[in-house]
Amino acid sequence: MDFGKNFSYVTEDEAWIKKVLIAGLPLLVPCLNIVWMFAVVGFLKKLFLNVVAGEERPIPEWDDFGGYIMSGLKSIVVPIGYMAPFFVLMILSYGTSFALAIMKVPGLAILPMICMWCISFPIGLLINIMLPVGLMRYWTTDSYGEAFKFGAVIGFVKANLGSYLISWVIHLLAGICFIFPYGYFVAWKCFGDLWRGQGETSEA
Amino acid sequence: MSRERVETAINRAVLALATHFTTLAVAGFCLVFASTVFGPLLADSHPLASRAIHAAFRFGCHQIPERCLAIGPGRAPVCARCQAIYAGLAISGLLVSTRAWRWRFNGLALLCAAAPIALDGFTQLFGLRESNTPLRLATGLLWGLAVGLYTLPLVRDGMRQAAGELEETIRTTAPVASR
């Protein structure tokens, strides 16, 4: 994969500054950012599908805000589904802590929450690594069932492990500095290239 | 700087990362484990550094003194189980990177290695019994070794493949002067 090209393709778009700013600036506004997050997810879906389709200028126009928000809202089911085991672990550990607090052992009450970290951290990491593939499968097929075919998801990650991990690190860094959608544009171009290279199609 | 040169520079940076990814990961594991040993050792001579190391591990471990190993003048900044996991990761990293370990760990072996730590941890968590230091060390070390020996060869091979593809990309796309 040509990572250099994937970093520079954003600036090849004539209106790239406008597109990056529209994606990023509303994320800085409290309350609006929650709704805007869905719009950005919908926008990234369009970008990803454009990359998969092999379009030369894959960054879409910001011309369908309602459509992007709806598309983002539908997509959010996939991360929620992936995070379900993590939520169960959290409920378990917080529940145990709460029970210990009620049983008047406050010194130990915090213990389950911290001990559970040993389990929740690797599980959270694994979920985070697999999640983009789940989204890719959902976006290309519009079927939630496809997003949760974990065998296929793991198979895709394993088959492209090196390039996928590098793309995932770019995605993670973009997520940490989430006001910079540029990183997301780069990461989803990488994911799109990987998907195309793998020969995955809408019928996958 | 021309666009092609910037792209080649990025590709070279990613290639360096892919080539040395396993080494960096192993160095990270060793650094984390060394911190858990040197933190308490520095308690008298460099108390500020020792406290900083202790604080850094606060969010990942309960740090109950009775469950932390006494090392030199201080206590380890993590419990015996966590310290053994870090030790296992560091040892497995060294085994994989020096090619002293050549066998493949599969998912089933990983699950088998998870069973003792899960059993020991959960039975203690739910108040059924109390674990002890040797058991925490043994189960933690086994789990750390298993995770490292399972994931590191996979990641190493994946990165090697990515590095090969990147070398090919650089060879075909780099401007002639920068090849």
Interface residues (C-beta under 8 A of the other chain):
Chain A: M1 D2 F3 G4 K5 F7 S8 T96 I110 L111 P112 I114 C115 W117 C118 F121 P122 K158 N160 L161 G162 S163 Y164 L165 I166
Chain B: R3 V6 E7 T8 A9 I10 N11 V14 L17 A18 F21 F59 G60 C61 H62 I64 R81 C82 I85 G121 L125 F126 V147 L154 V155 D157 G158 M159 R160 Q161 A162 A163 E165 L166 T169 T173
